[in-house]
């Protein structure tokens, strides 16, 4: 428990832990910890000082904690190689999909800028370069927005399992 910390601990699982809480605070800047419903197996009871913890997660959102006795099995079931949602294969797939979207975006942007430049050169008599610089700046800003839209669409499809 750190300096001026106000830790709210709820339904945790402690096993073979002789010191589940450690205070690293100072007397000038005390830390506090409140524990509700944790499960201790072959562990010492934690040293608690709940007096400064005047909040609860339920003050900010609703939730239902898992039973503390089940926490170890829940964690073990989801821990380890190949069990986390974004495995290396998922990251490789995501990176590949993102690269494809960005390559498509770059190609589209390049073609758009070429067509814009051609159009300005045909339409503007005299100093077309100044008009081109101004129009190019606006076009690039537009394509930045399009890039973000394309990536957001990919994220949405990824999260919905559509790709």
Backbone as numpy.savetxt, mean C-alpha at the origin, in Angstrom:
# Nx Ny Nz CAx CAy CAz Cx Cy Cz
7.50 -1.06 24.45 6.64 0.09 24.45 7.55 1.31 24.45
7.42 2.12 23.42 8.33 3.24 23.24 7.92 4.50 23.98
8.74 5.52 23.81 8.53 6.82 24.43 7.18 7.40 23.98
6.35 7.73 24.94 5.03 8.32 24.72 4.09 7.46 23.87
4.39 6.17 23.77 3.52 5.26 23.01 2.22 5.02 23.76
1.17 4.80 23.01 -0.13 4.45 23.59 -0.65 3.24 22.82
-0.15 2.06 23.19 -0.40 0.82 22.45 -1.69 0.17 22.92
-2.51 -0.17 21.95 -3.73 -0.93 22.21 -3.51 -2.30 21.59
-3.41 -3.32 22.42 -3.15 -4.69 21.97 -4.40 -5.52 22.21
-4.83 -6.25 21.18 -6.07 -7.01 21.34 -5.97 -8.36 20.65
-6.34 -9.41 21.39 -6.45 -10.77 20.86 -5.18 -11.23 20.13
-4.03 -10.99 20.73 -2.78 -11.50 20.18 -2.46 -12.86 20.78
-1.55 -13.58 20.16 -1.15 -14.92 20.60 0.33 -14.87 20.94
0.68 -15.18 22.18 2.07 -15.21 22.62 2.41 -16.63 23.06
3.53 -17.15 22.54 3.95 -18.51 22.91 5.43 -18.49 23.24
5.77 -19.12 24.39 7.16 -19.23 24.84 7.85 -17.86 24.87
7.17 -16.88 25.38 7.71 -15.53 25.46 7.71 -15.10 26.92
8.90 -15.02 27.52 8.99 -14.69 28.94 8.86 -13.19 29.20
8.86 -12.39 28.14 8.74 -10.93 28.32 7.95 -10.36 27.13
6.64 -10.59 27.09 5.86 -10.16 25.92 5.80 -8.65 25.72
6.06 -7.89 26.76 6.11 -6.42 26.58 7.43 -5.92 27.15
8.02 -5.00 26.42 9.27 -4.39 26.88 9.05 -2.88 26.85
9.37 -2.22 27.93 9.22 -0.77 28.01 10.55 -0.11 27.69
10.55 0.75 26.71 11.75 1.50 26.30 11.52 3.00 26.52
10.53 3.32 27.31 10.19 4.71 27.56 11.05 5.31 28.66
10.78 6.54 29.01 11.48 7.20 30.10 10.46 7.73 31.09
10.91 8.08 32.29 9.97 8.60 33.28 9.41 9.95 32.86
10.19 10.72 32.10 9.70 12.01 31.60 8.72 11.84 30.45
8.85 10.76 29.71 8.00 10.49 28.54 7.53 9.04 28.59
6.60 8.75 29.49 6.17 7.35 29.67 5.38 6.81 28.48
5.50 5.51 28.32 4.69 4.81 27.33 3.64 3.97 28.04
2.58 3.64 27.33 1.47 2.90 27.93 1.06 1.76 27.01
0.57 0.69 27.61 0.05 -0.43 26.82 -1.17 -1.01 27.53
-2.19 -1.25 26.73 -3.42 -1.87 27.22 -3.61 -3.14 26.40
-3.88 -4.23 27.06 -4.10 -5.49 26.34 -5.47 -6.04 26.69
-6.19 -6.43 25.66 -7.52 -7.01 25.83 -7.52 -8.39 25.17
-7.76 -9.41 25.91 -8.05 -10.73 25.37 -6.93 -11.51 24.72
-5.68 -11.16 24.94 -4.59 -11.91 24.31 -4.46 -13.28 24.96
-3.80 -14.20 24.24 -3.68 -15.61 24.63 -2.21 -15.90 24.89
-1.88 -16.44 26.07 -0.50 -16.67 26.47 -0.26 -18.15 26.70
0.66 -18.75 25.93 1.02 -20.15 26.06 2.48 -20.21 26.50
2.72 -20.82 27.66 4.09 -20.90 28.21 4.76 -19.52 28.20
4.02 -18.51 28.54 4.53 -17.15 28.53 4.19 -16.46 29.84
5.02 -15.51 30.20 4.75 -14.70 31.37 3.61 -13.73 31.05
2.90 -13.32 32.07 1.89 -12.29 31.88 2.60 -10.99 31.52
2.06 -10.22 30.63 2.74 -8.99 30.21 2.69 -7.92 31.30
3.69 -7.08 31.28 3.69 -5.89 32.13 2.84 -4.85 31.41
1.79 -4.39 32.04 0.87 -3.46 31.39 0.77 -2.17 32.17
0.55 -1.09 31.47 0.20 0.19 32.07 -0.84 0.82 31.15
-2.11 0.46 31.34 -3.16 0.94 30.45 -3.66 2.36 30.75
-3.15 2.99 31.80 -3.74 4.26 32.24 -3.70 5.35 31.17
-2.71 5.35 30.30 -2.62 6.40 29.27 -3.26 6.04 27.95
-3.80 4.82 27.85 -4.42 4.39 26.59 -5.91 4.69 26.69
-6.30 5.78 26.09 -7.70 6.20 26.18 -8.39 6.14 24.82
-7.99 5.16 24.02 -8.60 4.99 22.71 -8.74 3.51 22.42
-9.52 3.21 21.40 -9.74 1.84 20.94 -9.95 1.90 19.43
-9.52 0.89 18.69 -9.77 0.89 17.25 -11.25 1.09 16.92
-12.12 0.57 17.78 -13.56 0.70 17.50 -14.03 2.15 17.59
-13.20 3.04 18.11 -13.52 4.46 18.08 -13.47 4.99 16.65
-12.76 4.28 15.77 -12.51 4.77 14.42 -13.15 3.91 13.32
-13.35 2.63 13.59 -13.97 1.74 12.60 -14.52 0.52 13.31
-15.43 -0.17 12.63 -15.99 -1.38 13.24 -15.20 -2.60 12.76
-15.07 -3.58 13.61 -14.34 -4.79 13.27 -14.70 -5.88 14.26
-14.37 -7.11 13.87 -14.54 -8.25 14.76 -13.21 -8.98 14.82
-12.51 -8.93 15.93 -11.21 -9.59 15.99 -11.36 -11.11 16.00
-10.36 -11.78 15.46 -10.33 -13.24 15.54 -10.11 -13.64 16.99
-10.56 -14.81 17.35 -10.32 -15.33 18.69 -8.82 -15.48 18.89
-8.31 -15.00 20.02 -6.87 -15.03 20.28 -6.30 -16.44 20.20
-7.04 -17.43 20.67 -6.56 -18.82 20.63 -6.37 -19.33 19.20
-7.04 -18.71 18.23 -6.94 -19.13 16.82 -5.88 -18.36 16.04
-5.33 -17.31 16.61 -4.42 -16.43 15.87 -3.21 -17.18 15.33
-2.59 -18.05 16.14 -1.40 -18.77 15.67 -1.71 -19.57 14.41
-2.80 -20.33 14.43 -3.12 -21.16 13.25 -3.48 -20.29 12.05
-4.15 -19.17 12.28 -4.49 -18.27 11.17 -3.22 -17.71 10.53
-2.28 -17.28 11.36 -1.03 -16.73 10.85 -0.23 -17.81 10.13
-0.10 -18.98 10.73 0.69 -20.06 10.13 0.08 -20.52 8.80
-1.21 -20.49 8.71 -1.89 -20.89 7.48 -1.56 -19.94 6.32
-1.35 -18.68 6.65 -1.09 -17.70 5.59 0.36 -17.29 5.46
1.24 -17.84 6.29 2.65 -17.43 6.27 3.49 -18.39 5.45
4.57 -17.85 4.90 5.53 -18.69 4.20 5.52 -18.48 2.70
6.50 -19.09 2.07 6.68 -18.95 0.63 5.46 -19.49 -0.10
4.99 -18.71 -1.05 3.89 -19.15 -1.90 2.52 -18.96 -1.30
2.43 -18.38 -0.11 1.13 -18.23 0.52 0.66 -16.78 0.56
1.53 -15.85 0.27 1.15 -14.45 0.27 0.56 -14.14 -1.09
-0.44 -13.25 -1.13 -1.16 -12.95 -2.38 -0.22 -12.61 -3.52
0.70 -11.68 -3.31 1.60 -11.30 -4.39 2.88 -12.11 -4.31
2.80 -13.33 -4.81 3.98 -14.18 -4.88 4.89 -13.64 -5.97
6.09 -14.20 -6.08 7.02 -13.75 -7.11 6.40 -13.90 -8.49
5.70 -15.01 -8.74 5.06 -15.20 -10.04 4.05 -14.09 -10.30
3.27 -13.72 -9.27 2.31 -12.64 -9.42 3.02 -11.33 -9.73
4.15 -11.07 -9.03 4.89 -9.84 -9.27 5.47 -9.80 -10.67
5.96 -10.94 -11.15 6.49 -11.02 -12.50 5.38 -10.76 -13.51
4.22 -11.37 -13.29 3.08 -11.17 -14.18 2.65 -9.71 -14.15
2.54 -9.14 -12.96 2.15 -7.73 -12.83 3.14 -6.82 -13.57
4.43 -7.06 -13.36 5.45 -6.23 -14.02 5.35 -6.34 -15.54
5.12 -7.55 -16.01 4.99 -7.76 -17.45 3.76 -7.03 -18.00
2.63 -7.15 -17.32 1.42 -6.46 -17.75 1.61 -4.95 -17.74
2.25 -4.45 -16.71 2.49 -3.00 -16.60 3.40 -2.54 -17.74
4.45 -3.31 -18.03 5.35 -2.96 -19.13 4.60 -2.93 -20.46
3.69 -3.88 -20.66 2.90 -3.90 -21.89 2.02 -2.66 -22.02
1.37 -2.29 -20.92 0.52 -1.10 -20.93 1.36 0.15 -21.21
2.51 0.26 -20.56 3.36 1.43 -20.77 3.93 1.48 -22.19
4.27 0.33 -22.75 4.76 0.29 -24.13 3.66 0.74 -25.09
2.45 0.30 -24.86 1.32 0.72 -25.70 1.11 2.23 -25.56
1.17 2.73 -24.33 1.01 4.16 -24.08 2.09 4.97 -24.80
3.35 4.53 -24.71 4.44 5.26 -25.35 4.26 5.31 -26.86
3.85 4.19 -27.43 3.63 4.13 -28.88 2.50 5.07 -29.30
1.40 5.05 -28.55 0.27 5.93 -28.86 0.66 7.40 -28.71
1.40 7.72 -27.64 1.82 9.10 -27.42 2.74 9.57 -28.53
3.69 8.73 -28.92 4.63 9.09 -29.98 3.89 9.37 -31.28
2.95 8.50 -31.63 2.18 8.69 -32.87 1.36 9.98 -32.80
0.78 10.25 -31.64 -0.01 11.46 -31.46 0.84 12.71 -31.64
2.04 12.70 -31.07 2.93 13.86 -31.19 3.40 14.06 -32.63
3.67 12.97 -33.33 4.07 13.06 -34.75 2.94 13.69 -35.56
1.72 13.21 -35.35 0.57 13.74 -36.10 0.32 15.21 -35.76
0.47 15.57 -34.49 0.28 16.96 -34.08 1.32 17.86 -34.76
2.56 17.43 -34.78 3.63 18.22 -35.40 3.37 18.40 -36.90
2.97 17.33 -37.57 2.64 17.43 -39.00 1.52 18.43 -39.23
0.50 18.34 -38.41 -0.66 19.22 -38.55 -0.26 20.69 -38.37
0.55 20.96 -37.37 0.98 22.34 -37.12 1.84 22.85 -38.27
2.73 22.02 -38.78 3.60 22.45 -39.89 2.80 22.77 -41.13
1.68 22.05 -41.33 0.84 22.32 -42.50 0.01 23.59 -42.31
-0.45 23.82 -41.08 -1.40 24.91 -40.84 -0.75 26.25 -40.53
0.42 26.24 -39.91 1.03 27.49 -39.47 2.03 27.97 -40.52
1.84 29.18 -40.93 2.76 29.80 -41.89 3.81 30.56 -41.09
5.05 30.44 -41.48 6.11 31.17 -40.78 6.68 30.37 -39.63
6.71 30.98 -38.44 7.37 30.38 -37.28 6.46 29.33 -36.62
6.42 28.14 -37.19 5.60 27.06 -36.65 6.19 26.48 -35.37
7.51 26.67 -35.16 8.21 26.06 -34.03 7.63 26.51 -32.68
7.33 27.80 -32.53 6.78 28.33 -31.28 5.41 27.71 -31.00
4.59 27.62 -32.02 3.27 26.98 -31.88 3.43 25.52 -31.50
4.40 24.83 -32.13 4.66 23.42 -31.85 5.07 23.22 -30.40
5.96 24.05 -29.85 6.42 23.91 -28.47 5.26 24.04 -27.49
4.40 25.01 -27.73 3.26 25.21 -26.84 2.28 24.04 -26.93
1.97 23.62 -28.15 1.03 22.52 -28.35 1.60 21.21 -27.80
2.90 21.01 -27.96 3.55 19.79 -27.48 3.44 19.71 -25.96
3.65 20.82 -25.26 3.55 20.85 -23.80 2.15 20.41 -23.35
1.13 20.93 -24.01 -0.25 20.56 -23.67 -0.52 19.09 -23.98
-0.01 18.62 -25.10 -0.22 17.23 -25.51 0.45 16.26 -24.54
1.65 16.60 -24.08 2.36 15.74 -23.14 1.60 15.68 -21.81
1.06 16.81 -21.36 0.26 16.81 -20.12 -0.96 15.91 -20.28
-1.59 15.98 -21.44 -2.76 15.13 -21.71 -2.36 13.66 -21.66
-1.20 13.32 -22.23 -0.77 11.93 -22.27 -0.32 11.41 -20.90
0.14 12.30 -20.03 0.44 11.88 -18.65 -0.85 11.42 -17.97
-1.90 12.18 -18.17 -3.19 11.82 -17.59 -3.69 10.49 -18.17
-3.53 10.31 -19.46 -3.95 9.06 -20.10 -3.15 7.88 -19.55
-1.84 8.09 -19.31 -1.01 7.02 -18.74 -1.55 6.59 -17.37
-1.87 7.57 -16.52 -2.41 7.25 -15.20 -3.75 6.53 -15.32
-4.58 6.92 -16.26 -5.87 6.24 -16.47 -5.65 4.79 -16.91
-4.70 4.59 -17.80 -4.42 3.23 -18.29 -3.89 2.35 -17.16
-3.00 2.89 -16.32 -2.46 2.11 -15.20 -3.54 1.85 -14.16
-4.41 2.81 -13.92 -5.50 2.62 -12.96 -6.46 1.53 -13.47
-6.72 1.52 -14.75 -7.58 0.49 -15.33 -6.93 -0.89 -15.18
-5.61 -0.97 -15.39 -4.90 -2.23 -15.19 -4.99 -2.66 -13.73
-4.79 -1.73 -12.78 -4.91 -2.07 -11.35 -6.30 -2.60 -11.03
-7.32 -1.94 -11.56 -8.70 -2.37 -11.31 -8.91 -3.79 -11.84
-8.48 -4.05 -13.05 -8.63 -5.39 -13.63 -7.83 -6.42 -12.84
-6.61 -6.05 -12.41 -5.77 -6.96 -11.63 -6.46 -7.32 -10.32
-6.95 -6.30 -9.62 -7.60 -6.53 -8.32 -8.90 -7.33 -8.45
-9.56 -7.21 -9.59 -10.81 -7.96 -9.82 -10.56 -9.32 -10.47
-9.28 -9.67 -10.69 -8.96 -10.96 -11.27 -9.31 -11.07 -12.74
-9.40 -9.93 -13.44 -9.77 -9.94 -14.85 -8.57 -10.11 -15.78
-7.35 -10.00 -15.24 -6.15 -10.23 -16.04 -5.26 -11.23 -15.35
